[in-house]
Amino acid sequence: MSENTRVWFNFFTTHQFKVIIAQSGETALQLAEYKMPNLIILEAVLPDMDGFEICRRLKTNLNTKDIPIIFVTSIADTPSKIKAFKLGAIDYVTKPVHQEEMLVRIKNHLSIYNLQQELRTKERALRKANQALQYLARLDELTQIANRRQFNECFVQEWRRLKRDHLPLSLIMCDIDYFKLYNDTYGHPVGDECLRKIAKMIDQIVKRPADLVARYGGEEFAAILPNTTIDGAFHVANTIQTELEKLRIVHNQSAVNEYVTLSIGIASVVPSSEWSPEALVRVADIALYEAKAAGRNRTMAKTFEELCSPVVNYVNFEANSYEKKGRLLVANRL
């Protein structure tokens, strides 16, 4: 260590700075990345490389690019100063240097650096909080599964993807039978617990990475099943019905069973320009209402071909209940 370096070392340590000395450019680069100092004082000329190259490498390294760099050198020409500032230095001090002046410069730059670090920390925390809010905005607060908003986004996204890949998309709509009576009989807190149990059960069954289970509204749940045929969707629905039976959630006011049951509607199609995502939802809805009209506690499926092969099917539905007729509108191919 040179005498001049020793003088500066003692001066800085006297003012409560922890100082690390690097005798070469390579050592400086290694120490900067390993120790992550709050500020670097850099000589323009070093034995193995010039300070400008060191500055350039520090500023192009993601780990060290934000560390403030002060040049202290006997090179006083304007082009060198411009070069240093263009490389990212925050200050350029020419020798001889007054110690008290240098101390003030360092403290000012450290103050700015610390404020910038605080700002970056707050920005990271804000981004994290925003991500958490976005995540929560897509969850149903009660059941902690996807909400209607996330369902809509995912459904359109999968429709477009499967339309491009010419693969089937199935949709399952589930509705808890006589749930209003359940709430009236056992109270809303018990009703909420019932919703949570059923949501958890369905979510555990429909678990492929691309699948999505959502609370569609009230006591209604929906499951998006990409690359799944109507037979595959039927298998999933039957599993849901079987697992619900195992839960044995008592419902003394149900007209179909002593336990809580589900009516389920299924629709499936290979997405194309001929159809829309909304059409698949409507077909699944029709299947669900058919299941309810047929006595509840059952699964019904509908294909687009069944519903949209002209007027005959419209007449058949017209002969059934007003509820189904009001939801059909088949005459213009959904």
C-alpha contacts under 8 A as a table, 3 or more apart, distances in Angstrom:
res1	aa1	res2	aa2	distance
1	M	5	T	6.20
1	M	6	R	6.42
1	M	23	Q	7.85
2	S	5	T	5.17
2	S	6	R	6.19
3	E	6	R	5.01
3	E	7	V	6.26
4	N	7	V	5.17
4	N	8	W	6.47
5	T	8	W	5.22
5	T	9	F	6.02
6	R	9	F	4.92
6	R	10	N	6.12
7	V	10	N	5.29
7	V	11	F	6.16
8	W	11	F	4.94
8	W	12	F	6.12
9	F	12	F	5.37
9	F	13	T	6.18
9	F	19	V	6.74
10	N	13	T	5.22
10	N	14	T	5.99
11	F	14	T	5.18
11	F	15	H	6.61
11	F	99	Q	7.95
12	F	15	H	5.14
12	F	16	Q	6.66
12	F	17	F	5.42
12	F	18	K	7.59
12	F	19	V	7.14
13	T	16	Q	5.05
13	T	17	F	4.91
13	T	18	K	6.13
13	T	19	V	6.79
14	T	17	F	7.34
22	A	25	G	7.45
22	A	27	T	5.72
22	A	28	A	5.12
22	A	31	L	7.65
23	Q	27	T	6.86
23	Q	28	A	7.42
23	Q	46	L	7.84
24	S	27	T	5.27
24	S	28	A	6.16
24	S	46	L	6.16
24	S	47	P	6.25
24	S	48	D	6.23
24	S	49	M	7.77
25	G	28	A	4.98
25	G	29	L	6.27
25	G	46	L	6.48
25	G	47	P	7.57
25	G	48	D	6.08
25	G	49	M	5.80
25	G	50	D	7.54
25	G	51	G	7.51
25	G	54	I	6.33
26	E	29	L	5.16
26	E	30	Q	6.28
26	E	48	D	7.65
27	T	30	Q	5.15
27	T	31	L	6.02
28	A	31	L	5.19
28	A	32	A	5.94
28	A	54	I	7.97
29	L	32	A	5.20
29	L	33	E	6.44
29	L	54	I	7.00
29	L	57	R	7.87
29	L	58	L	6.92
30	Q	33	E	5.44
30	Q	34	Y	6.12
31	L	34	Y	5.00
31	L	35	K	5.48
31	L	36	M	7.44
32	A	35	K	5.49
32	A	36	M	5.15
32	A	37	P	6.30
32	A	64	T	6.87
33	E	36	M	5.42
33	E	63	N	6.46
33	E	64	T	6.16
36	M	64	T	7.01
36	M	67	I	7.85
37	P	40	I	6.92
37	P	67	I	7.19
38	N	67	I	6.12
38	N	68	P	7.20
38	N	110	L	7.04
38	N	113	Y	7.67
39	L	67	I	5.78
39	L	68	P	5.09
39	L	69	I	6.07
39	L	70	I	7.82
39	L	110	L	6.98
40	I	67	I	7.13
40	I	68	P	6.26
40	I	69	I	4.76
40	I	70	I	6.23
41	I	69	I	5.89
41	I	70	I	4.84
41	I	71	F	5.92
41	I	72	V	6.69
42	L	51	G	6.35
42	L	69	I	6.83
42	L	70	I	5.98
42	L	71	F	4.79
42	L	72	V	5.96
43	E	46	L	6.76
43	E	51	G	5.78
43	E	71	F	5.82
43	E	72	V	5.29
43	E	73	T	5.50
44	A	50	D	5.67
44	A	51	G	4.07
44	A	52	F	6.41
44	A	71	F	6.60
44	A	72	V	7.04
44	A	73	T	5.69
44	A	75	I	7.56
45	V	49	M	7.07
45	V	50	D	4.71
45	V	51	G	5.59
45	V	73	T	7.83
46	L	49	M	5.58
46	L	50	D	5.46
46	L	51	G	6.66
47	P	50	D	7.72
49	M	53	E	6.77
49	M	54	I	7.27
50	D	53	E	5.65
50	D	54	I	6.67
51	G	54	I	4.96
51	G	55	C	6.05
51	G	71	F	8.00
52	F	55	C	5.03
52	F	56	R	6.13
52	F	83	K	7.72
52	F	84	A	6.40
52	F	87	L	7.39
53	E	56	R	4.99
53	E	57	R	6.20
54	I	57	R	5.24
54	I	58	L	6.13
55	C	58	L	5.11
55	C	59	K	6.11
55	C	69	I	7.51
55	C	84	A	7.83
55	C	87	L	6.53
55	C	88	G	7.29
55	C	89	A	7.29
56	R	59	K	5.23
56	R	60	T	6.25
56	R	87	L	5.66
56	R	88	G	7.61
57	R	60	T	5.17
57	R	61	N	6.23
58	L	61	N	5.31
58	L	64	T	5.53
58	L	65	K	5.67
59	K	62	L	7.50
59	K	64	T	6.39
59	K	65	K	4.00
59	K	66	D	7.22
59	K	87	L	7.33
59	K	88	G	6.65
60	T	64	T	7.84
60	T	65	K	6.01
61	N	64	T	5.46
61	N	65	K	5.51
62	L	65	K	5.45
63	N	66	D	7.72
64	T	67	I	5.57
67	I	113	Y	7.80
68	P	89	A	6.72
68	P	90	I	6.15
68	P	109	H	7.38
68	P	113	Y	7.10
69	I	88	G	7.60
69	I	89	A	4.93
69	I	90	I	5.80
69	I	91	D	6.99
70	I	89	A	5.95
70	I	90	I	5.93
70	I	91	D	4.76
70	I	92	Y	5.78
70	I	93	V	7.33
71	F	84	A	7.63
71	F	89	A	7.09
71	F	91	D	6.23
71	F	92	Y	4.66
71	F	93	V	5.93
72	V	92	Y	6.18
72	V	93	V	4.82
72	V	94	T	5.72
72	V	95	K	6.86
73	T	76	A	7.49
73	T	92	Y	7.88
73	T	93	V	6.51
73	T	94	T	5.05
73	T	95	K	5.75
74	S	94	T	5.29
74	S	95	K	4.97
74	S	96	P	7.53
75	I	80	S	7.21
75	I	94	T	6.74
76	A	80	S	7.23
76	A	81	K	7.33
76	A	94	T	6.00
77	D	80	S	5.69
77	D	81	K	6.69
78	T	81	K	5.08
78	T	82	I	6.18
79	P	82	I	5.06
79	P	83	K	6.05
80	S	83	K	5.00
80	S	84	A	6.17
81	K	84	A	5.14
81	K	85	F	6.30
81	K	92	Y	6.49
82	I	85	F	5.24
82	I	86	K	6.07
83	K	86	K	5.12
83	K	87	L	6.23
84	A	87	L	5.17
84	A	88	G	6.59
84	A	89	A	5.58
84	A	92	Y	7.46
85	F	88	G	5.13
85	F	89	A	4.80
85	F	90	I	6.54
85	F	91	D	7.38
85	F	92	Y	7.88
86	K	89	A	7.28
89	A	92	Y	7.37
90	I	109	H	7.95
93	V	97	V	7.25
94	T	97	V	6.64
97	V	101	E	7.50
97	V	102	M	6.84
98	H	101	E	5.32
98	H	102	M	6.19
99	Q	102	M	5.06
99	Q	103	L	6.13
100	E	103	L	4.96
100	E	104	V	6.33
101	E	104	V	5.24
101	E	105	R	6.31
102	M	105	R	5.08
102	M	106	I	6.14
103	L	106	I	5.19
103	L	107	K	6.18
104	V	107	K	5.16
104	V	108	N	6.11
105	R	108	N	5.22
105	R	109	H	6.19
106	I	109	H	5.20
106	I	110	L	5.99
107	K	110	L	5.06
107	K	111	S	6.01
108	N	111	S	5.08
108	N	112	I	6.35
109	H	112	I	5.12
109	H	113	Y	6.04
110	L	113	Y	4.88
110	L	114	N	5.94
111	S	114	N	5.20
111	S	115	L	6.24
112	I	115	L	5.13
112	I	116	Q	6.17
113	Y	116	Q	5.02
113	Y	117	Q	6.15
114	N	117	Q	4.98
114	N	118	E	6.16
115	L	118	E	5.05
115	L	119	L	6.14
116	Q	119	L	4.96
116	Q	120	R	6.15
117	Q	120	R	5.04
117	Q	121	T	6.12
118	E	121	T	5.03
118	E	122	K	6.15
119	L	122	K	5.08
119	L	123	E	6.05
120	R	123	E	4.95
120	R	124	R	6.12
121	T	124	R	5.15
121	T	125	A	6.19
122	K	125	A	4.97
122	K	126	L	5.98
123	E	126	L	4.93
123	E	127	R	6.09
124	R	127	R	5.09
124	R	128	K	6.12
125	A	128	K	5.02
125	A	129	A	6.06
126	L	129	A	4.96
126	L	130	N	6.03
127	R	130	N	5.03
127	R	131	Q	6.11
128	K	131	Q	5.08
128	K	132	A	6.20
129	A	132	A	4.98
129	A	133	L	6.13
130	N	133	L	4.95
130	N	134	Q	6.05
131	Q	134	Q	5.05
131	Q	135	Y	6.11
132	A	135	Y	5.00
132	A	136	L	6.12
133	L	136	L	4.99
133	L	137	A	5.90
134	Q	137	A	4.98
134	Q	138	R	6.53
135	Y	138	R	5.40
135	Y	139	L	6.74
136	L	139	L	5.08
136	L	140	D	7.86
136	L	141	E	7.83
137	A	140	D	7.93
138	R	146	A	5.88
138	R	147	N	5.60
138	R	148	R	7.81
138	R	149	R	6.10
138	R	150	Q	5.08
139	L	144	Q	5.66
139	L	145	I	5.52
139	L	146	A	4.46
139	L	147	N	4.88
139	L	150	Q	7.37
140	D	143	T	5.70
140	D	144	Q	5.11
140	D	145	I	5.58
140	D	146	A	5.66
140	D	147	N	4.55
140	D	148	R	7.95
140	D	214	A	7.92
140	D	215	R	6.70
141	E	144	Q	5.53
142	L	192	D	7.29
142	L	196	R	6.98
143	T	195	L	6.78
143	T	196	R	4.81
143	T	199	A	6.21
143	T	200	K	7.54
143	T	215	R	7.69
145	I	199	A	7.06
145	I	200	K	7.92
145	I	203	D	7.58
145	I	213	V	6.70
145	I	214	A	5.74
145	I	215	R	6.75
146	A	149	R	7.87
146	A	150	Q	5.76
146	A	151	F	6.56
146	A	212	L	7.49
146	A	213	V	6.31
146	A	214	A	4.36
146	A	215	R	6.29
147	N	150	Q	5.45
147	N	151	F	6.20
147	N	214	A	5.32
147	N	215	R	5.28
147	N	216	Y	6.57
148	R	151	F	4.90
148	R	152	N	6.14
148	R	214	A	6.58
148	R	215	R	6.37
148	R	216	Y	5.23
148	R	217	G	7.11
149	R	152	N	5.26
149	R	153	E	6.39
150	Q	153	E	5.13
150	Q	154	C	6.00
150	Q	214	A	7.70
151	F	154	C	5.24
151	F	155	F	5.83
151	F	212	L	7.45
151	F	213	V	7.83
151	F	214	A	6.02
151	F	216	Y	7.63
152	N	155	F	5.17
152	N	156	V	6.28
153	E	156	V	5.55
153	E	157	Q	6.21
154	C	157	Q	5.02
154	C	158	E	6.04
154	C	212	L	7.75
155	F	158	E	5.26
155	F	159	W	6.03
155	F	224	I	6.89
155	F	277	P	7.31
156	V	159	W	5.00
156	V	160	R	6.27
156	V	277	P	6.45
157	Q	160	R	5.36
157	Q	161	R	6.30
158	E	161	R	4.98
158	E	162	L	5.94
158	E	169	L	7.86
158	E	226	P	6.71
159	W	162	L	5.35
159	W	163	K	5.90
159	W	169	L	7.15
159	W	271	P	6.10
159	W	277	P	6.52
160	R	163	K	5.05
160	R	164	R	6.24
160	R	271	P	7.59
161	R	164	R	5.22
161	R	165	D	6.30
162	L	165	D	4.82
162	L	166	H	5.55
162	L	167	L	5.04
162	L	168	P	6.68
162	L	169	L	7.00
162	L	226	P	7.41
162	L	227	N	7.32
162	L	270	V	7.26
162	L	271	P	6.33
163	K	166	H	5.09
163	K	167	L	6.72
163	K	270	V	6.80
163	K	271	P	4.61
163	K	272	S	5.40
166	H	270	V	6.25
166	H	271	P	7.01
166	H	272	S	7.86
167	L	226	P	7.97
167	L	227	N	5.51
167	L	270	V	5.52
167	L	271	P	7.39
168	P	226	P	6.64
168	P	227	N	4.86
168	P	228	T	5.64
168	P	229	T	5.85
168	P	268	S	6.81
168	P	269	V	5.43
168	P	270	V	4.11
168	P	271	P	6.79
169	L	224	I	7.63
169	L	225	L	6.03
169	L	226	P	4.71
169	L	227	N	5.46
169	L	228	T	5.71
169	L	229	T	6.92
169	L	268	S	5.63
169	L	269	V	5.58
169	L	270	V	5.94
169	L	271	P	6.97
170	S	224	I	6.34
170	S	225	L	5.07
170	S	226	P	6.33
170	S	227	N	7.57
170	S	228	T	5.76
170	S	229	T	6.35
170	S	230	I	6.35
170	S	233	A	6.37
170	S	266	I	7.16
170	S	267	A	5.71
170	S	268	S	4.13
170	S	269	V	6.55
171	L	222	A	7.11
171	L	223	A	5.82
171	L	224	I	5.01
171	L	225	L	6.05
171	L	233	A	7.53
171	L	266	I	5.72
171	L	267	A	5.38
171	L	268	S	6.26
171	L	280	L	7.43
171	L	281	V	7.30
171	L	284	A	6.58
172	I	222	A	5.52
172	I	223	A	5.01
172	I	224	I	6.69
172	I	225	L	7.87
172	I	233	A	7.14
172	I	237	A	7.37
172	I	264	I	6.84
172	I	265	G	5.79
172	I	266	I	4.66
172	I	267	A	6.77
172	I	284	A	6.73
173	M	220	E	7.13
173	M	221	F	5.89
173	M	222	A	4.56
173	M	223	A	6.62
173	M	264	I	5.59
173	M	265	G	5.09
173	M	266	I	6.38
173	M	284	A	6.32
173	M	285	D	6.87
173	M	288	L	6.54
174	C	220	E	5.52
174	C	221	F	5.01
174	C	222	A	6.12
174	C	262	L	6.27
174	C	263	S	5.77
174	C	264	I	4.47
174	C	265	G	6.51
174	C	288	L	7.24
175	D	219	E	5.87
175	D	220	E	4.44
175	D	221	F	6.44
175	D	262	L	5.55
175	D	263	S	5.32
175	D	264	I	6.44
175	D	288	L	7.76
176	I	179	F	5.69
176	I	219	E	5.68
176	I	220	E	6.60
176	I	260	V	7.23
176	I	261	T	6.06
176	I	262	L	4.65
176	I	263	S	6.47
177	D	254	S	7.42
177	D	260	V	6.94
177	D	261	T	5.65
177	D	262	L	5.48
177	D	263	S	6.42
177	D	296	R	6.72
177	D	297	N	7.10
178	Y	181	L	5.42
178	Y	182	Y	6.42
178	Y	253	Q	7.87
178	Y	254	S	6.01
178	Y	255	A	7.90
179	F	182	Y	4.74
179	F	183	N	6.21
179	F	191	G	7.94
179	F	219	E	6.89
180	K	183	N	5.12
180	K	184	D	6.12
181	L	184	D	4.96
181	L	185	T	5.95
181	L	253	Q	6.45
181	L	254	S	7.52
182	Y	185	T	5.17
182	Y	186	Y	5.96
182	Y	187	G	7.54
182	Y	191	G	6.74
182	Y	251	H	6.40
182	Y	253	Q	6.83
182	Y	254	S	7.77
183	N	186	Y	5.44
183	N	187	G	4.84
183	N	188	H	5.25
183	N	190	V	7.34
183	N	191	G	5.25
184	D	187	G	5.65
184	D	188	H	7.53
185	T	253	Q	7.51
186	Y	190	V	6.00
186	Y	191	G	6.97
187	G	190	V	5.62
187	G	191	G	6.23
188	H	191	G	4.68
188	H	192	D	5.95
189	P	192	D	5.05
189	P	193	E	6.37
190	V	193	E	5.04
190	V	194	C	6.22
191	G	194	C	4.98
191	G	195	L	6.34
192	D	195	L	5.09
192	D	196	R	6.28
193	E	196	R	4.99
193	E	197	K	6.19
194	C	197	K	5.20
194	C	198	I	6.29
194	C	249	I	7.48
195	L	198	I	5.29
195	L	199	A	6.00
195	L	219	E	7.02
196	R	199	A	5.12
196	R	200	K	6.07
197	K	200	K	5.22
197	K	201	M	6.14
198	I	201	M	5.02
198	I	202	I	6.17
198	I	244	L	7.25
199	A	202	I	5.32
199	A	203	D	6.02
199	A	215	R	7.57
199	A	221	F	7.63
200	K	203	D	5.06
200	K	204	Q	6.17
201	M	204	Q	5.27
201	M	205	I	6.56
201	M	240	I	7.60
201	M	243	E	7.27
201	M	244	L	7.51
202	I	205	I	5.16
202	I	206	V	6.11
202	I	213	V	7.18
202	I	240	I	6.25
203	D	206	V	5.25
203	D	207	K	6.39
203	D	212	L	7.98
203	D	213	V	5.86
204	Q	207	K	5.92
205	I	236	V	7.47
205	I	239	T	7.56
205	I	240	I	7.09
206	V	211	D	6.32
206	V	212	L	7.06
206	V	213	V	6.84
206	V	223	A	7.37
206	V	236	V	7.45
207	K	211	D	6.18
207	K	212	L	7.60
208	R	211	D	5.22
210	A	225	L	7.47
210	A	226	P	6.59
211	D	223	A	7.20
211	D	224	I	5.57
211	D	225	L	5.15
211	D	226	P	6.42
212	L	223	A	5.58
212	L	224	I	5.12
212	L	225	L	7.06
213	V	221	F	7.24
213	V	222	A	5.80
213	V	223	A	4.44
213	V	224	I	6.52
214	A	221	F	5.73
214	A	222	A	5.29
214	A	223	A	6.37
215	R	218	G	7.55
215	R	219	E	7.78
215	R	220	E	6.22
215	R	221	F	4.51
215	R	222	A	6.35
216	Y	219	E	7.95
216	Y	220	E	5.37
216	Y	221	F	4.88
216	Y	222	A	5.76
217	G	220	E	5.26
217	G	221	F	6.96
225	L	228	T	5.72
225	L	233	A	7.26
228	T	231	D	7.91
228	T	232	G	5.65
228	T	233	A	6.42
229	T	232	G	5.12
229	T	233	A	6.26
229	T	268	S	6.48
229	T	269	V	7.83
230	I	233	A	4.97
230	I	234	F	6.11
230	I	266	I	7.41
230	I	267	A	6.86
230	I	268	S	5.41
230	I	301	A	7.68
231	D	234	F	4.99
231	D	235	H	6.35
232	G	235	H	5.11
232	G	236	V	6.46
233	A	236	V	5.06
233	A	237	A	6.16
233	A	266	I	7.09
234	F	237	A	5.00
234	F	238	N	6.09
234	F	266	I	7.38
234	F	299	T	7.89
234	F	301	A	7.82
235	H	238	N	5.16
235	H	239	T	6.25
236	V	239	T	5.08
236	V	240	I	6.28
237	A	240	I	5.00
237	A	241	Q	6.29
237	A	264	I	7.22
237	A	299	T	7.11
238	N	241	Q	5.05
238	N	242	T	6.14
238	N	299	T	7.69
239	T	242	T	5.03
239	T	243	E	6.08
240	I	243	E	5.23
240	I	244	L	6.06
241	Q	244	L	5.14
241	Q	245	E	6.38
241	Q	261	T	7.71
241	Q	262	L	7.05
242	T	245	E	5.27
242	T	246	K	6.67
243	E	246	K	5.08
243	E	247	L	6.62
244	L	247	L	5.17
244	L	248	R	6.99
244	L	260	V	7.83
244	L	261	T	7.13
245	E	248	R	5.50
245	E	259	Y	7.63
245	E	260	V	7.99
245	E	261	T	7.58
248	R	259	Y	5.68
248	R	260	V	7.15
249	I	259	Y	5.19
249	I	260	V	5.42
250	V	258	E	6.01
250	V	259	Y	4.30
250	V	260	V	6.13
251	H	254	S	5.68
251	H	257	N	7.44
251	H	258	E	5.23
251	H	259	Y	4.63
251	H	260	V	5.38
252	N	257	N	7.86
252	N	258	E	5.23
252	N	259	Y	7.05
253	Q	258	E	7.53
254	S	257	N	5.76
254	S	258	E	6.32
254	S	259	Y	7.42
254	S	260	V	7.39
256	V	295	G	7.58
256	V	296	R	7.15
256	V	297	N	7.01
257	N	260	V	7.03
257	N	261	T	7.18
261	T	296	R	7.99
261	T	297	N	5.38
262	L	296	R	7.12
262	L	297	N	5.09
262	L	298	R	6.87
263	S	288	L	6.45
263	S	291	A	5.82
263	S	292	K	6.05
263	S	296	R	5.21
263	S	297	N	4.87
263	S	298	R	5.16
263	S	299	T	6.03
264	I	287	A	7.55
264	I	288	L	5.27
264	I	291	A	6.49
264	I	297	N	7.81
264	I	298	R	6.24
264	I	299	T	4.54
264	I	300	M	6.29
265	G	284	A	5.27
265	G	285	D	6.41
265	G	286	I	7.27
265	G	287	A	4.36
265	G	288	L	3.67
265	G	289	Y	7.36
265	G	290	E	7.75
265	G	291	A	6.68
265	G	299	T	5.84
265	G	300	M	5.04
265	G	301	A	5.63
265	G	302	K	7.78
266	I	283	V	7.90
266	I	284	A	4.98
266	I	287	A	6.05
266	I	288	L	7.15
266	I	299	T	7.54
266	I	300	M	6.21
266	I	301	A	4.37
266	I	302	K	6.23
267	A	280	L	6.43
267	A	281	V	7.68
267	A	283	V	5.89
267	A	284	A	4.61
267	A	287	A	7.25
267	A	301	A	5.76
267	A	302	K	5.18
267	A	303	T	5.78
267	A	304	F	7.80
268	S	280	L	7.14
268	S	302	K	7.44
268	S	303	T	6.02
268	S	304	F	7.61
269	V	280	L	7.43
269	V	303	T	7.05
269	V	304	F	6.96
271	P	274	E	7.99
271	P	275	W	6.63
271	P	276	S	7.57
271	P	277	P	7.91
272	S	275	W	5.70
272	S	276	S	7.64
273	S	276	S	7.14
275	W	279	A	6.47
275	W	280	L	7.93
275	W	334	L	7.75
276	S	279	A	5.22
276	S	280	L	6.95
277	P	280	L	5.37
277	P	281	V	6.69
278	E	281	V	5.13
278	E	282	R	6.29
279	A	282	R	5.05
279	A	283	V	6.23
279	A	334	L	5.64
280	L	283	V	5.12
280	L	284	A	6.22
281	V	284	A	5.15
281	V	285	D	6.06
282	R	285	D	4.87
282	R	286	I	6.19
282	R	327	R	7.54
282	R	328	L	7.79
282	R	334	L	7.99
283	V	286	I	5.05
283	V	287	A	6.34
283	V	302	K	6.49
283	V	303	T	7.39
283	V	304	F	7.13
283	V	307	L	7.77
284	A	287	A	5.04
284	A	288	L	6.18
284	A	301	A	7.34
284	A	302	K	6.83
285	D	288	L	4.98
285	D	289	Y	6.25
286	I	289	Y	5.17
286	I	290	E	6.13
286	I	302	K	7.68
286	I	324	K	6.51
286	I	327	R	6.94
286	I	328	L	7.16
287	A	290	E	5.00
287	A	291	A	6.27
287	A	300	M	5.38
287	A	301	A	5.39
287	A	302	K	5.64
288	L	291	A	5.07
288	L	292	K	6.41
288	L	299	T	7.58
288	L	300	M	6.52
288	L	301	A	7.94
289	Y	292	K	4.94
289	Y	293	A	6.00
289	Y	323	E	7.83
289	Y	324	K	6.56
290	E	293	A	4.96
290	E	294	A	5.99
290	E	300	M	6.76
290	E	324	K	7.41
291	A	294	A	5.16
291	A	295	G	6.68
291	A	296	R	5.52
291	A	297	N	7.54
291	A	298	R	5.87
291	A	299	T	5.95
291	A	300	M	5.38
292	K	295	G	5.42
292	K	296	R	4.21
292	K	297	N	7.56
292	K	298	R	7.80
293	A	296	R	6.74
293	A	321	S	7.84
295	G	298	R	7.66
302	K	306	E	6.69
302	K	307	L	7.35
303	T	306	E	5.39
303	T	307	L	6.68
304	F	307	L	5.26
304	F	308	C	5.73
305	E	308	C	5.30
305	E	309	S	5.76
306	E	309	S	6.08
306	E	313	N	7.23
307	L	310	P	7.79
307	L	313	N	6.11
307	L	314	Y	7.66
307	L	330	V	6.77
308	C	313	N	7.36
308	C	330	V	5.99
308	C	331	A	7.64
308	C	333	R	5.46
308	C	334	L	7.48
309	S	312	V	7.36
309	S	313	N	6.77
310	P	313	N	6.43
310	P	314	Y	7.09
310	P	330	V	7.50
310	P	331	A	6.62
310	P	333	R	8.00
311	V	314	Y	4.99
311	V	315	V	6.30
311	V	330	V	7.98
311	V	331	A	6.74
312	V	315	V	5.26
312	V	316	N	6.39
313	N	316	N	4.94
313	N	317	F	6.23
314	Y	317	F	5.23
314	Y	318	E	6.10
314	Y	328	L	7.83
314	Y	330	V	6.38
314	Y	331	A	7.24
315	V	318	E	4.90
315	V	319	A	6.33
316	N	319	A	5.27
316	N	320	N	6.91
317	F	320	N	5.18
317	F	321	S	7.47
317	F	324	K	6.90
317	F	325	K	5.96
317	F	328	L	7.95
318	E	321	S	7.07
318	E	322	Y	7.38
318	E	324	K	7.95
318	E	325	K	5.53
320	N	324	K	7.19
320	N	325	K	7.36
321	S	324	K	5.56
321	S	325	K	6.37
322	Y	325	K	4.90
322	Y	326	G	5.92
323	E	326	G	5.36
323	E	327	R	6.74
324	K	327	R	5.26
324	K	328	L	6.32
325	K	328	L	5.31
325	K	329	L	7.59
326	G	329	L	7.38
328	L	334	L	7.87
329	L	332	N	6.97
329	L	333	R	7.82
329	L	334	L	6.41
330	V	333	R	5.15
330	V	334	L	5.36
331	A	334	L	7.41
